[in-house]
Amino acid sequence: MEIVEYQEKYKKDFIELNTQWVERYFVMEQADREVLEHVEELLKTGAMIYFAVENGKVLATCMAMPLGADVWEICKLAASGQYTGTGAGSAVFKASMDYAVAQGAKKLTLISNRRLKPALHIYEKFGFREVPLNKAYWGFDRADIEFEYIVAE
């Protein structure tokens, strides 16, 4: 398995994995569509998407996206169903974190849902801590938990 940065040939995988993941547990929301329909525009603002790829097959994906100043969101973590538990999700999540920090992030943030136990485990494994959910800021109905990671000086 190798971890690679965004390439146009993987755009379809990014959209499909995230769509399948959301629809497996929830319903697509406008905020989901905004990201999935504007991948190139987000990349131009400094965002980066990582993929875990093995034998030409995308196993997992994750995105790091600047929110402003020195705060970045880690988002759109998704793994192909048959590849959960392989470490691919952790690998792309860590790559996204490392990218944001390399770009000057002082704080990383993300939202999730308490039902997603494997994802919550990844967040906590990499040092994210739960903080009060600012639901009005995020715009996702399904979000019921927020995490942040403060980058060590």
Sequence and secondary structure as in RCSB ss.txt:
>XXXX:A:sequence
MEIVEYQEKYKKDFIELNTQWVERYFVMEQADREVLEHVEELLKTGAMIYFAVENGKVLATCMAMPLGADVWEIC
KLAASGQYTGTGAGSAVFKASMDYAVAQGAKKLTLISNRRLKPALHIYEKFGFREVPLNKAYWGFDRADIEFEYI
VAE
>XXXX:A:secstr
 EEEE  GGGHHHHHHHHHHHHHHHS   HHHHHHHH HHHHHHTT EEEEEEETTEEEEEEEEEEEETTEEEEE
EEEE GGGTTSSHHHHHHHHHHHHHHHTT SEEEEEE TT HHHHHHHHHTT EEE   HHHH  SS  EEEEEE
   
